[in-house]
Amino acid sequence: MVHFKPISALDLAAGYSYTRATESNGISSAARYNQFNLSQYYSLSKRTGLYALEAYQRASGQTIGNNGVSIINATADIGDGQNSAPSSSRSQFAAGVGIIHRF
């Protein structure tokens, strides 16, 4: 993760993660996931700020399907794999913006 604060009101960050599964259960090309993240925060006052978050993930290789038996192509899945919306393809982009007010 890289963190940069060019001015006192602006906070920027970037990150990268790589995940590789194992080659087992008949899988010859293990699943690999590359994920890039960006975040920006702009302070409007001591207690209020604006933020934006972006993430991009690219998957490759194979993994075990939901039934625990079949071998399928890996798909991208940003966030919690149990509760998020997995992509129907090998890549996925997610973004969010908001305002924070601390009481």
N, C-alpha and C positions, 0 to 999 in steps of 0.2 A: 504494500500500500504506500502511495506517495501522497503527502499532505502539503499544501501550499497556501499561504495566506498573503496575497500580494498587497492588500490594504487591510486595515483593522476591521472593516465591516464585511469583508468577503473571505469566505473559507472554501477552498477547493480540495477535492480528494479524488484519487483514481486508484483502482485496484485490479488485480488479475489473479485468477485461480485456475489450476489445472488439476483434474481428477482423472485417474486411470483405474479401471476395474481389472480384475484378474482374468486370465484365460483359463477357465475351468468349465465343467459341465457341458463339454462339447463346443464351447465357443473358441473359434480360432483367431478372431480379431476382436480383442477386448475393447469395450466401450471407453471412449475418451471424451472429456468435456473441457472446453476452454471457455472461461467466462471473464468478461471485462465489465467493470463498474465505474461509474462516474457519479460524483455528488457535488452539489453547490449549495452554499448557504449564505444568504445576505442578511445582515443584521440591520433592521430598521430602527431599533432602539435597544435599550438594555434588556427588555422583556419580549420583544416581538421580532420575528424574522421570517424570511421566505426561503423555501428550499426546493430543490429539484434533484431527483435521483434517476439514473438511467442504467440499464444492464443489458448486455447482449451475451447470449450463450450459443456455442456451436458444438454439436455432438457428432461423433463418428464411431464406427465399429458396431459391435453387437452386444446384446445383453439378454438376460432371461425375461420372458414376458410375465404379465400379471398372474398367469396361472401357475408359475413356478416351474414350468416344464419346457415350453416352446422357446426357441431362440428367435429374437426379433432384432431389427435395426434400432440402434439407440436414437432417442429423440430428446430434444432440448426440454428442460424443465427448470425454469428460474423460480427460486423460492422453495417453500416446503413441498416436497414431492407428494405428500399425502393430501394436501389441501389446495394446491395451486392448480392452474389450468395448463397441463402439458401441451407442448406444441405438437402438431400433427406432422411436423417435418424435423429436420436436423438442426434448425436454428430458431431462436426466439429472441424478441426484443421486448423489454418492459420499461415503462417510465412512469414517474409520478411527480406531482408538484403539490405544494401546500403552504400553509402559513402556520407558524407556531407562535403561541402567546403563553408565556409562563406567568402563573399567578403566585 
